[in-house]
Structure formats: structure tokens, C-alpha cells
């Protein structure tokens, strides 16, 4: 249903919270899941399988099997892949945190980027090079790079190597795969707000320095207890006006479940309207070329394990029955074709 210049993606479930979930690896073992993944989507994002702790768990030890399988699957099904992610403070193994010597840490990051990006060169449409590099206004110390200057979750690369490492990460990734479009990616940046403006300023700086930055991405982990990000479209447009691509990379819409665990019709309708609103913003911005939801059925969603009492955040129930949100996306794409 999607226009030719827009891919519709999902996270490919595996690794991370799935490892403790008591079911077999979804991507490799759930046939129905694989069938829908192949049939419904034109882009695939490894949910955890390219993250540092998964793909590079020990120094010198790379575990490419799961990421290889996803890239092969995507190719076999005519899908593109979003690489996720290279410079991130989270899901980073202890051995990396333990490196104190800046020259050594820099060499380790460069080798990691060259190895991982190089392995899939020519087969990845977009890479989230830098993920969540800003702390939030509500963190101690407030909005600033995760440089360890306050009590936020620290990005050890920025802390030990300085903010210039962001530009270097993009340069190394570009050298390893000149075809991949390279992105900044974060949450809580959907609205035109202080955090998205910090990224806007950073993006302008990087572009002025001729750093190979090609896009800005909005994770869009939304929660119905907060208002819809009504400035999303205008905010996306300002990045588009810089000459950058934009993308929605991790959309899900969570809410607090009623005591009986069953979402109300009103909640499902509001969830559908939220999915639709984000898709409409992307459709309205010229170079929003990639729209990805963070998993497509509730069984495998990360939400219940990370946000207490919340859930039902995806477009399909646990048994893959479609929710109103699924139909809203479908109808919005159909309408966009007229
Ligand atoms: C989540 C995964 O969905 C989980 O399986 C994992 O346990 C934790 O990470 N922002 C991101 C994603 O960029 O990589 C995160 O994914 C969700 C928040």
C-alpha cells in the first residue's frame, strides 16, 4: 500500500528482553511471525542483533550469525535493512565501559564501526550511527550530551573522547559503507522542543563541518498519557529543510492497561489515531522515506517489561489479530495513493 518512496518497517524480534521471555527466538522459530514479517513490511530493523552487547560481546569476539540471518532474510524478501546502532550508551558490554585509555577506546570504536558497517556494506539502507546521545531535561544536569558531566546515563565514548567522536563515528561509518544513509536517532524529539532543537543545532554544525550526516530519526515511543506530538510535522520539516532525510524508526503507542488487562475501545481508538497521526506527518514531509514500527505484535513487544502496567503498544494482538491501529495505517496509506 505504501508509496514507492516510502518503506514500511518493523523491528525484527530477538535478543534483548526476548532472551528472558521464555519463548524461543521469534525471528528464527516463529513461522507465523516470519511469514508476516516477510509479507507486511518492506524494511527490517534488527531489534537487538546489531547492538554492541549482542554482536561484539567480548573483545575480538563478533557474533554475526543473527544479524547475517536478518540481512539475508530481508534480501530474499525484497526488503531493505536499517542498521541499529553504533554509538550508544546502552547495551554496551562491560569490557567497553572498562577501557580507560582514550586512544585505546577510540581504536576499539573505530574497529567496531569498520567491522560491523563494513560487513554489511551495500546491504544497509540506513544506519543509526548515534543513538540517544543527549540526556533529557528531566535528568539531573538537564539537556546536554551524555558526557558524564552530570548524573545521567553516560556515553563513555563522549565522556572519554569528547563530543568530536560523534563526527568521527559518522566519518568511519561512511568510509566503511559509502552507500548507507547515516542517521542520528533519539526519543522525546518528536515535538519541536528543546531536545529536538539541540539536535537541530548539532545537525547544522555537523553539516557545516562536512560530516557525512544524512538523516535525523524520530524513535516515536509514544504514550497515550501525554498529548500527541502536534508539532511533529513542522519539526520534521525543519530537518528536511536542512537537506536531511527524516525517518520514524521505532514507533509504538503504549498506555496504562485497565485492571482486567484488556484495553478499552476508547484506548484502541486513540492508539489508532496516534499511529495514523505519525504516519501522516511522515507522508507530508518530502524526504521522510522510512517508517518503522517497533515490533508488530504485542507478544514480542518490549513495552510490558520496561513500563510498569503498560502494554498493548503494537498494531496486532498476541495472536496476530489486527487492531484498529493496523487498519488505520493501512487506510492512511491507501488514501495517500489517491
Ligand atoms: C529495546 C528492545 O526492544 C529490547 O528488546 C531491549 O531489551 C532493550 O532495547 N530505544 C532504542 C531501542 O533505540 O534499541 C530500544 O530497544 C528501545 C528504546
Boltz pocket constraint, residues with backbone or C-beta under 6 A from the ligand:
constraints:
  - pocket:
      binder: B
      contacts: [[A, 14], [A, 15], [A, 16], [A, 17], [A, 18], [A, 47], [A, 48], [A, 131], [A, 219], [A, 250], [A, 302]]
      max_distance: 6.0
